[in-house]
Amino acid sequence: MENSKVTIPGILACKSQKKLVMVTAYDYPSALLADGAGLDLVLVGDSLGNVVLGHSSTLPVTLDDMVRHTQAVRRGVARALLVADMPYLSYHFTPVEAARNAGRLVQEGGAEAVKVEGGAKRVGAIRAILDAEIPVMGHLGLTPQSVHAVGGYRVQGRGPGEAERLAAEARALEEAGVFAIVLECVPAAVAEAVTRAVRVPTIGIGAGPACDGQVLVFHDLVGLTPGHRPRFVRRYLELADAIGGALGRFREDVESGRFPSAEESF
């Protein structure tokens, strides 16, 4: 896709041809950086609940939260395809409500597509959103909005018949009309089987190298999240250490009187 605007047909054309690259962003500065790096997709994830808002899960994130953060990211994205997560309870009741809520993310937030967690049971909502001319990305495997139902943040798809079940769920999403499917925290062999089972691209996070693309959380990728690092995360920077050191030096300079200097004063 080089430097041209990324579109849904362009994403579909990448299946088995080019590895897609997606990263989350929650604000204007991270959006600018992601778009400037030439990434294909930017996802305003409801993971902002954990990463930005300090919650222990994505469940407290509201539609208003998602609209506000999507607006900020929209201002920084010109080339990449901008996808926004549908937060918990925004698509779970009626298809009409799902389409209306997706419409807010597009009309108010500036998203170009939305992402919906879950398989065949979400087909009604997905079709209603698509009827409103809004592209939909699916999400299978570990679906964080179902954290209580699945018993925590754990790898999915390890049991007997799980590969076949996930492949069937993926085919149901494809038949409903999604343009791509995120596969989160599933064994690499299962993700490979699912990727082969569908004609739309799969984008993995903790799902091995056979997916048609990969996504990471911005803050994980650049090392802004101290503490536990999931096995599937590769940190390309350690910004938390660098920023903590800079803040410490600032404190020392203020306390010692070294800041501000004559050159930094009027």
N, C-alpha and C positions, 0 to 999 in steps of 0.2 A: 504493500500500500504506500510505500515510500513517504512522501511528504504531503500527499493529498488527504483530504478529510476522510476519516474512517466512517464507513456506512455499514448498515446491516448486510446488504449484498456482498460487500467486501469481506466482512467477517465470515459469512457462509462460504465464500470462495477459498478461504484459507484452509478448510478441512483437508488434512493430509498433505498440504502444500507448504504451509508456513506456520511456525509456532507463534501463537498469539501471546501477547504479554499484557497482563492487567495488574493494576495496583489500586489499593484503596486510597482515598483522599477525603479529608473532612473539612478542609479550609482552603482559602485562596492561595497561601504560599505553597502548600504541598501540591495543589492542583497545577500551579504554574510549573513547578519542578517536574512533575510527572509528564505533563504535556510537552514540556521542552525537551525531555529525554526521548521523545518519539515513541512512547508506549501506545499500544493499540486501543486499550480500554481503560477508563478510570471509573472505579466503583465507589460511590458514596455508600459505604457499608453501614448497616445498623450496628456493626462492631464499634461504632463511635460510642456506644453505650459503655463498653469496657475501656476503650482506648482513650477517649477524650473526656467523657462525663464521669468516669470513675465508678460505674456500676459493676456488679459482679456478673452480670449477664446482659444479653441484648433485650430482655423482656421489657424493661422500663422505657425503652425508646419509643417516642410518640411520632405520629405522622407530622406534627408541627416541627419536631426536632429534625426530621428527615428533610422536610421542605426547606428549613432555614439553612442547613448545612449544604444541601444541594445547590441552593442559590449562591453560596459562597464559592463552591467548587466550580460552578458554571462560569463564574467571572474569570477563572484561571485556565479554563480548557477551551482550546480552539480547534485542535486537530483530532484528538482522541474521541472515541464514542463514550458518551457520559451515561452511565447506568446508575440508577438509585434503587436501594433495597426497599421493598415493601415491608414496613415494620410489623411486629406482632399485633394481631387483631385487626389489621387494616384490610385483610382479604379473606378472613376466615368465616364470615357469616353468609353474605349473599353475593352472587356475581355482580349485581348492580353496584353494590357498595364497593366491591373490589375495583371495578372500573372507575368509579367516581374518585376513589382515593388515589389510584394510579394517575388519573388525570390531574390531580393537584401537583403531583411530583413533576409532571411534564409542564403544565400551564404556569404554575407558580415557581417551581424549582428550576425549570430549564432542563430536566433530564430528557434524554433521547430514547431511553428504554428503562424498564424496571425489572427487578429480580424478585422471584417468588420461590419460597422454600417448599419442598414437598413434591410428591409424585402424582399418581393417578387421581387422588382425591382433590387435587387442586386444578384439575382440568377445566371445570366449570368456570372458576375464577379467571383462569388464563384465557379462555376463549372470550369471555366478556371483555377483558382488557384488550385483547387483540381486535375485537369488534369496534373498540373505540380508537383504533388505528395506533395503538401503542405497542411497540415490540416488547417481547417478554423473554427474559433469560431464566432458565430453570436452575434448581439447586437440589442435589441429592447427596446421600451419604449422611455425614454428621450435619444435621440442620439445627443450629444453635437455638432457634426459637422453640425447639422441642426438647430442650435440655432436661426438663423434669421427666418427660415421658420416656426418654431413652436411658435415663439413669446417670446423666453426667456427660462430660466431654470425653468421649472414648471412640476409638476406631470402630467404624461400622462395616458390615459386610463380611465378617469372618466366619459366620456359621454356615452349615450345610445349605446349599441352594441359594445363598445370598447373592452370588454373582448373577444367577439367572433372574432373581427377583429385582435386583437393581437394573439389569438390562431391560426387563419388562417395564419398569417404571420410566426409564429413560425413553423407551420407544413410545410410551403413552404421552410423555411430554413433547416428543418430536411430532407425533400425530396431531397434538393440540395446536402446534405451531410455534414452539419456542425456537429462537435462533441460535442458542447455545445453552450448555448445561454445565454448571459448576459441580465438580465432584470433590467433596471434602472428607478427608480422613477415612479413606478406604484403602485396602491393600492394593499394591501396584498391579497385581495380576487381575484383580476385579475391575479396577479402573481401565485397564487395557481391554478387557472383554466388553465393558460398557461402551468404550470409545469405538470399538469395531462394530457394535450393534446399531449405531445410529449414524445418520448422515449429517447431523449438525455437529459443530465443534464442541469438544469437552474442554473445560478449563479446570485444572487440578490445583488443589491446595492440600498437601499431605496425601497425594494420590499417585505418586510415582511419575516416571518420565514419559509414559506412553500417551498421556493426554495431549490434546491438540494445542494446549496452551497452559500457562501457569499464572497464578495470582498470589500475591503476598500482601499483608497489611503494611502500609507505609512505615509506621512506627517500628514494626518488627524488623523490617528490611534495613533501616538506617540506625537501629540500635537506640531508639528513643524510649523503649519500654524496658526498664530495669527489672531484674528478678528472673522468674522462670522463663525459659525459652523453649517453645514447642520443638519437638524433634524435626519437624518439616521446615523450620525457619532457617534460612541462611542470612546471617547479618553481614552486610557489605560495609557498614560503618559501625562505630561505637559512640554515637553522638551523646548518649546519656553521660558517659564518662567525660567527654570533652566539654559539654555544657556545664556539668557539675564543677569541673576544674576552673572554668572561666568565671563562674559565679563566686567560687571561693576566692579567686584572685581579686575580683572586684571588691568583695567584702574586706579583704586584707588591705587593699589600697585605700579604701574609704576610711577604715579605722586608723590607719597609719598617717593619714593626711596626704598620701601620694596622689590621690585623685580628689578633685580635678587639679590639674597643673595650671600654670599661668597660660600655656598655649590652649588649654581647654576652657578658659574663662574669658569673659568679655570685659 
